[in-house]
Amino acid sequence: MKKLLCLAAVAAVTLGQSFTTQAADLSFALGQTGDSTMTYRFGLQSNWDTSWWQTSVGRLTGYWDAGYTYWDGDETSSNHSLSFAPVFVYEFAGESVKPFIEAGIGIAAFASTEVEDNRLGSSFQFEDRIGFGLRFAGGHEIGVRAIHYSNAGLQTPNDGVENYTLHYRMPL
């Protein structure tokens, strides 16, 4: 388990360094699980230089997201996780404000296999997300997300856990 967490930390640092060579953004999120565990997330994002299906309505684009989340449970159930995901974004047209919706599937490594009463079965988890929000001129963004973590039945038990967050993203 410690080897997996160390490997994930090295990957996050390496990705963070590659993000700094491109335009990178910093995000903060405050959330809560279905079991009332508070979550605090710090992330780095790197926008893709590509967009598809650009019309007068909007465009499809995306970004890479690497994050660290602290799961603030009671003394025996606090946890930490590192995650990495490609995220697709449909950004609606606008001048100073652009509404968007996003969805992505990534991976996560948890320090422990329990979050409150949820038994995850393994430290390795998939991270599924969906969200929406507003992007402002200058690159700032606010939004909400629903994120589900599960090992997709690769290990038992597979209780999974959901996290609902409010996030803020800003350019570096």
Secondary structure, DSSP 8 states (H G I E B T S, - for coil): -HHHHHHHHHHHHHHHHHHHHS--EEEEEEEEETT--EEEEEEEEEE-S--BS--SSEEEEEEEEEEEEEEE-STTT-EEEEEEEEEEEEEE--SSEEEEEEEEEEEEEESSSEETTEE-SSSEEEEEEEEEEEEETTS-EEEEEEEEEE-TTSSS----EEEEEEEEEEE-
